[in-house]
Amino acid sequence: MQIWAGLGNPGAQYALHRHNVGFMAADIIAEVHAFSPWTKKFRSLVAEGRIGRHRTLLLKPQTFMNDSGDAVQQALHFYKLDEGALTVFHDELDLAPFKVKVRTGGGLAGHNGLRSINASLGPDFRRVRIGIGHPGHKDRVTPHVLGNYAKAEMEPLSDLLAAIAAGAEWLAKGDDVRFMSEVARRLHQD
């Protein structure tokens, strides 16, 4: 069993925020891989299914970003799993928009959702870092992160999320490098 947590803030007013791209990734994975309907559990919305032959629980914490660690920890404890079974999908300022990188462990880059999970579990969980780009000056970071994607970004965002869902089986198999190359390949097919 793997637990894949998409990070975001609950509520319709946040749905298109760059900070919610983790929720968006979880939604498209659930749709493409025909997961169960979303239900409430572990202070989250959860959907169960398989990616390839790998049983996976998708989790969208409903605790707001700053308390994501509590929701994720509840799910891991319930299934008697450690942070090695966890993959977190989140927005990343230090990556160009629509780029994806995967790594296990590392810094928190000022991300409150990662900070909360790190405080609950430690740093050794896998992260799927979804680039939102840096606005150029630290004073513009909060409005950028908590701003909606622009109309011109919707098509590339949709393509990126579709590529993440299509390549998810490589992630489930633990082949992070192949996952990243599949996402990149799908985005450059035009």
Secondary structure per residue as TSV (DSSP state, phi and psi in degrees):
chain	resnum	aa	ss	phi	psi
A	1	M	-	360.0	133.9
A	2	Q	E	-118.1	149.5
A	3	I	E	-117.0	121.9
A	4	W	E	-112.7	115.3
A	5	A	E	-107.0	121.8
A	6	G	E	-93.7	130.3
A	7	L	-	-95.7	144.0
A	8	G	-	-178.4	-174.3
A	9	N	-	-113.9	136.7
A	10	P	-	-73.2	150.0
A	11	G	S	116.5	140.8
A	12	A	G	-59.3	-33.0
A	13	Q	G	-66.0	-17.3
A	14	Y	G	-102.1	-5.7
A	15	A	T	-52.3	-40.2
A	16	L	T	-101.9	10.7
A	17	H	B	-66.2	146.1
A	18	R	G	-57.8	-34.1
A	19	H	G	-63.9	-16.6
A	20	N	G	-98.9	12.5
A	21	V	H	-63.5	-24.6
A	22	G	H	-65.4	-41.8
A	23	F	H	-61.0	-42.5
A	24	M	H	-61.1	-41.5
A	25	A	H	-63.3	-44.3
A	26	A	H	-61.3	-41.3
A	27	D	H	-61.6	-45.4
A	28	I	H	-71.6	-35.7
A	29	I	H	-62.7	-45.1
A	30	A	H	-60.3	-42.0
A	31	E	H	-68.5	-50.4
A	32	V	H	-65.6	-35.3
A	33	H	T	-99.9	14.8
A	34	A	T	52.1	52.1
A	35	F	-	-73.1	167.9
A	36	S	-	-62.1	163.3
A	37	P	-	-61.8	155.3
A	38	W	-	-69.5	134.0
A	39	T	E	-131.2	168.5
A	40	K	E	-95.3	128.9
A	41	K	E	-168.2	147.4
A	42	F	T	58.1	37.9
A	43	R	T	55.2	33.3
A	44	S	E	-145.1	169.6
A	45	L	E	-96.7	132.3
A	46	V	E	-126.8	149.2
A	47	A	E	-138.8	138.6
A	48	E	E	-112.4	148.9
A	49	G	E	-180.0	-164.2
A	50	R	E	-126.7	142.4
A	51	I	E	-117.7	107.2
A	52	G	T	65.5	-126.2
A	53	R	T	-102.4	11.7
A	54	H	E	-98.7	116.5
A	55	R	E	-67.2	128.7
A	56	T	E	-136.4	137.8
A	57	L	E	-109.2	119.0
A	58	L	E	-88.4	139.7
A	59	L	E	-133.4	130.3
A	60	K	E	-122.9	93.8
A	61	P	E	-54.8	136.1
A	62	Q	S	-105.4	24.3
A	63	T	S	-96.2	1.3
A	64	F	-	70.9	153.4
A	65	M	G	-50.1	-43.6
A	66	N	G	-65.3	-17.4
A	67	D	G	-117.6	21.1
A	68	S	H	-57.7	-33.4
A	69	G	H	-59.9	-36.9
A	70	D	H	-63.3	-46.8
A	71	A	H	-63.0	-45.2
A	72	V	H	-64.1	-42.3
A	73	Q	H	-63.3	-40.5
A	74	Q	H	-58.7	-44.8
A	75	A	H	-65.5	-44.8
A	76	L	H	-61.9	-44.0
A	77	H	H	-63.8	-42.0
A	78	F	H	-57.8	-42.8
A	79	Y	T	-91.5	5.7
A	80	K	T	55.2	46.9
A	81	L	-	-113.3	156.8
A	82	D	-	-105.7	-178.3
A	83	E	G	-64.0	-14.2
A	84	G	G	-65.8	-19.9
A	85	A	G	-91.2	-1.2
A	86	L	E	-101.2	134.2
A	87	T	E	-125.0	130.0
A	88	V	E	-114.9	126.9
A	89	F	E	-99.7	124.6
A	90	H	E	-150.8	160.9
A	91	D	E	-73.7	147.4
A	92	E	E	-136.3	112.4
A	93	L	T	-62.7	-35.7
A	94	D	T	-85.8	15.1
A	95	L	S	-121.3	143.6
A	96	A	-	-58.5	150.0
A	97	P	T	-53.9	136.2
A	98	F	T	69.2	18.8
A	99	K	-	-99.3	151.6
A	100	V	E	-130.3	131.8
A	101	K	E	-132.3	145.7
A	102	V	E	-120.3	136.4
A	103	R	E	-154.7	158.8
A	104	T	E	-107.5	132.7
A	105	G	S	74.3	-168.2
A	106	G	-	108.6	-174.1
A	107	G	-	-76.2	177.3
A	108	L	-	-105.6	-11.5
A	109	A	T	47.7	34.8
A	110	G	T	71.8	11.5
A	111	H	-	-85.4	116.7
A	112	N	H	-66.1	-31.9
A	113	G	H	-66.0	-45.7
A	114	L	H	-64.2	-39.7
A	115	R	H	-59.8	-42.9
A	116	S	H	-65.5	-43.5
A	117	I	H	-66.5	-42.5
A	118	N	H	-59.1	-41.7
A	119	A	H	-64.8	-33.3
A	120	S	H	-82.4	-36.3
A	121	L	H	-123.8	-15.4
A	122	G	-	94.2	176.3
A	123	P	S	-87.7	-6.4
A	124	D	-	-89.7	56.1
A	125	F	S	-121.2	156.0
A	126	R	E	-80.8	137.7
A	127	R	E	-121.7	133.9
A	128	V	E	-103.5	105.0
A	129	R	E	-90.1	116.9
A	130	I	E	-106.6	113.5
A	131	G	E	-65.2	132.2
A	132	I	-	-119.3	-3.1
A	133	G	-	74.1	156.3
A	134	H	-	-99.8	137.0
A	135	P	-	-73.8	-3.6
A	136	G	S	107.9	-32.5
A	137	H	S	-138.0	142.1
A	138	K	G	-60.6	-27.2
A	139	D	G	-67.2	-19.3
A	140	R	G	-99.3	-0.2
A	141	V	H	-62.8	-52.1
A	142	T	H	-60.1	-49.2
A	143	P	H	-63.8	-30.1
A	144	H	H	-67.8	-51.4
A	145	V	H	-63.9	-42.6
A	146	L	T	-92.8	15.8
A	147	G	S	-98.3	156.6
A	148	N	B	-72.6	152.5
A	149	Y	-	-62.2	142.3
A	150	A	-	-75.2	158.0
A	151	K	G	-53.7	-40.6
A	152	A	G	-66.5	-18.0
A	153	E	G	-91.5	-9.2
A	154	M	H	-64.5	-41.6
A	155	E	H	-67.6	-48.3
A	156	P	H	-61.7	-35.2
A	157	L	H	-63.7	-46.3
A	158	S	H	-60.1	-43.5
A	159	D	H	-62.8	-42.0
A	160	L	H	-63.6	-48.0
A	161	L	H	-62.3	-39.6
A	162	A	H	-63.2	-40.4
A	163	A	H	-65.8	-39.5
A	164	I	H	-61.5	-46.4
A	165	A	H	-64.8	-41.2
A	166	A	H	-66.3	-34.1
A	167	G	T	-91.0	2.5
A	168	A	H	-58.2	-30.0
A	169	E	H	-62.4	-34.7
A	170	W	H	-65.6	-37.2
A	171	L	H	-65.2	-43.7
A	172	A	H	-61.5	-34.7
A	173	K	T	-77.1	-9.5
A	174	G	T	87.7	10.9
A	175	D	-	-97.1	79.1
A	176	D	H	-62.7	-38.5
A	177	V	H	-64.8	-44.6
A	178	R	H	-65.6	-39.2
A	179	F	H	-57.4	-49.7
A	180	M	H	-62.9	-39.8
A	181	S	H	-70.3	-34.4
A	182	E	H	-66.1	-42.6
A	183	V	H	-61.9	-47.5
A	184	A	H	-61.4	-42.9
A	185	R	H	-62.1	-44.9
A	186	R	H	-64.6	-33.0
A	187	L	H	-77.7	-15.9
A	188	H	T	-112.4	22.9
A	189	Q	-	-77.3	-20.1
A	190	D	-	-51.5	360.0
